[in-house]
């Protein structure tokens, strides 16, 4: 049950397009801070505090790690947090592929 709650937190965090964009940015650009002088906050039409809240949501879902370095907090991606949800998506996709193949088979057979 705890694992499922963790997956729910991941899905909830990823439901917001701003958080998906932030996650993509951190995964592409590497460790980042949320201060106004860095690459994260200036790219969004929102306050620095709003960006920090989004980053906190991603951190609480364990998609990012937050490490304090002096006055800054550095955010790093945790790709292993996506393993469970990605496995679930793959399993659902496989079930649907199986169902679609079962529907397709009678259509592919020659008529008698």
Secondary structure, 3 states (H helix, E strand, C coil): CHHHHHHHHHHHHHCCHHHHHHHHHHHHHCCEECCCCCCCHHHCCCCHHHHHHHHHHHHHCCCEEEEEECCEEEEEECHHHHHHHHHHHHHHHHHHHHHHHHHHHHHHCCCC
